[in-house]
């Protein structure tokens, strides 16, 4: 990426895999405010804007809401390299957890097909109690107490 190059909304949207509307919204709320072409007023994204968008999308992928994203990347002590290194660690941890869950799903499929035997506790490999508590807290935050309580009761 050339440090002097500028990109249109369409180019950035295509690069990042987001809609132009998303970029416009991020601009409207002040999360990502590119320069404007003085002739026609079109948004022009510079290298720093593209890197900021990458951070926004990484944090969104990690489950942060837009206000939390803003709080993180607008901190005076925010360091891009440190943030990327932290993203790497978190993604590696998620990758390990997902690999373990995938293995549990694959083994369960084989178990259901009668090709292998599994102990009942093996059905829950990768589903730690701590993670389950995190999921429940998140579900309560997103959907409210009643739906989560009903789901727990059915379970």
C-alpha positions as CSV (number, residue, x, y, z in Angstrom):
1,X,0.0,0.0,0.0
2,X,1.5,3.3,-1.1
3,X,1.7,5.8,1.7
4,X,0.6,8.6,-0.7
5,X,-2.2,6.8,-2.4
6,X,-5.8,7.6,-1.7
7,X,-8.8,5.3,-2.1
8,X,-12.4,5.9,-2.9
9,X,-15.3,4.5,-0.9
10,X,-15.8,1.9,-3.5
11,X,-12.2,0.8,-3.4
12,X,-12.0,0.6,0.4
13,X,-15.4,-1.2,0.6
14,X,-14.1,-3.8,-1.9
15,X,-10.8,-4.2,-0.2
16,X,-12.3,-4.6,3.3
17,X,-15.4,-6.6,2.3
18,X,-17.8,-4.1,3.8
19,X,-20.5,-2.1,2.2
20,X,-20.2,1.5,1.1
21,X,-23.1,2.2,3.5
22,X,-21.0,0.9,6.4
23,X,-18.2,3.2,5.5
24,X,-20.6,6.1,5.3
25,X,-22.1,5.2,8.7
26,X,-18.6,5.0,10.3
27,X,-18.0,8.5,8.9
28,X,-21.4,9.8,10.2
29,X,-20.7,8.6,13.7
30,X,-17.1,9.9,13.6
31,X,-15.5,6.5,13.9
32,X,-13.7,6.7,10.6
33,X,-13.5,10.1,9.0
34,X,-11.6,10.3,5.8
35,X,-10.5,13.4,4.0
36,X,-12.8,15.0,1.4
37,X,-11.9,15.8,-2.1
38,X,-12.1,19.6,-2.2
39,X,-13.5,19.6,-5.8
40,X,-16.4,17.2,-5.4
41,X,-16.6,16.4,-1.7
42,X,-16.1,12.7,-2.2
43,X,-14.5,10.7,0.7
44,X,-10.8,9.9,0.1
45,X,-9.2,7.3,2.4
46,X,-5.5,7.5,3.1
47,X,-3.2,4.7,4.4
48,X,-3.9,5.7,8.0
49,X,-7.7,5.5,7.4
50,X,-7.4,2.0,5.9
51,X,-5.3,0.8,8.9
52,X,-7.9,2.3,11.3
53,X,-10.6,0.5,9.4
54,X,-8.7,-2.7,9.8
55,X,-8.6,-2.2,13.5
56,X,-12.3,-1.4,13.6
57,X,-13.1,-4.6,11.7
58,X,-10.7,-6.7,13.9
59,X,-12.3,-5.5,17.1
60,X,-15.8,-6.0,15.6
61,X,-14.8,-9.6,14.7
62,X,-13.7,-10.1,18.3
63,X,-17.2,-9.1,19.5
64,X,-16.7,-5.4,20.4
65,X,-19.6,-3.0,19.9
66,X,-19.0,0.3,18.0
67,X,-18.7,2.3,21.2
68,X,-16.2,-0.1,22.7
69,X,-14.2,0.0,19.4
70,X,-14.1,3.8,19.6
71,X,-13.0,3.7,23.2
72,X,-10.1,1.4,22.4
73,X,-8.8,3.0,19.2
74,X,-9.3,6.6,20.4
75,X,-7.3,6.1,23.6
76,X,-4.2,8.3,23.7
77,X,-2.0,5.4,24.5
78,X,-3.4,3.2,21.6
79,X,-0.5,1.6,19.7
80,X,-1.3,-0.1,16.4
81,X,1.5,-2.6,16.6
82,X,0.6,-3.6,20.2
83,X,-3.0,-4.0,19.1
84,X,-2.1,-6.2,16.2
85,X,0.0,-8.4,18.4
86,X,-2.8,-8.7,20.8
87,X,-5.2,-9.6,18.0
88,X,-2.9,-12.3,16.9
89,X,-2.8,-13.8,20.4
90,X,-6.6,-13.7,20.7
91,X,-7.1,-15.2,17.2
92,X,-4.7,-18.0,17.9
93,X,-6.5,-18.8,21.1
94,X,-9.8,-18.8,19.2
95,X,-8.3,-21.0,16.5
96,X,-7.3,-23.6,19.1
97,X,-10.7,-23.5,20.8
98,X,-12.5,-23.8,17.4
99,X,-10.2,-26.7,16.4
100,X,-11.2,-28.5,19.6
101,X,-14.9,-27.9,19.0
102,X,-14.6,-29.1,15.5
103,X,-13.0,-32.3,16.7
104,X,-15.8,-32.8,19.1
105,X,-18.4,-32.2,16.4
106,X,-16.6,-34.7,14.1
107,X,-16.4,-37.3,16.8
108,X,-20.0,-36.8,17.7
109,X,-21.1,-37.4,14.1
110,X,-19.1,-40.6,14.0
111,X,-20.6,-41.6,17.3
112,X,-24.2,-41.0,16.1
113,X,-23.4,-43.0,12.9
114,X,-22.3,-45.8,15.2
115,X,-18.7,-45.8,14.0
116,X,-17.1,-44.9,17.4
117,X,-18.1,-44.9,21.0
118,X,-17.9,-41.8,23.1
119,X,-18.2,-41.3,26.8
120,X,-20.9,-38.8,27.8
121,X,-18.4,-36.2,29.0
122,X,-16.5,-36.3,25.7
123,X,-19.6,-34.8,24.1
124,X,-18.6,-31.6,25.8
125,X,-14.9,-31.4,25.0
126,X,-14.1,-27.7,24.2
127,X,-17.2,-26.4,26.0
128,X,-15.7,-25.3,29.2
129,X,-17.8,-24.1,32.1
130,X,-16.1,-20.7,32.0
131,X,-16.9,-20.3,28.3
132,X,-20.5,-21.4,28.9
133,X,-20.8,-18.8,31.6
134,X,-19.4,-16.1,29.2
135,X,-21.9,-17.3,26.6
136,X,-24.8,-17.0,29.1
137,X,-23.8,-13.5,30.2
138,X,-23.6,-12.4,26.6
139,X,-26.9,-14.1,25.8
140,X,-28.6,-12.3,28.7
141,X,-27.1,-9.0,27.6
142,X,-28.3,-9.5,24.0
143,X,-31.6,-11.2,24.5
144,X,-32.7,-10.5,28.1
145,X,-33.3,-12.6,31.1
146,X,-36.5,-14.4,30.2
147,X,-35.4,-16.1,26.9
148,X,-32.2,-17.3,28.5
149,X,-34.0,-18.6,31.6
150,X,-36.5,-20.5,29.3
151,X,-33.6,-21.9,27.3
152,X,-31.8,-23.1,30.4
153,X,-35.1,-24.6,31.7
154,X,-35.6,-26.6,28.5
155,X,-31.9,-27.7,28.5
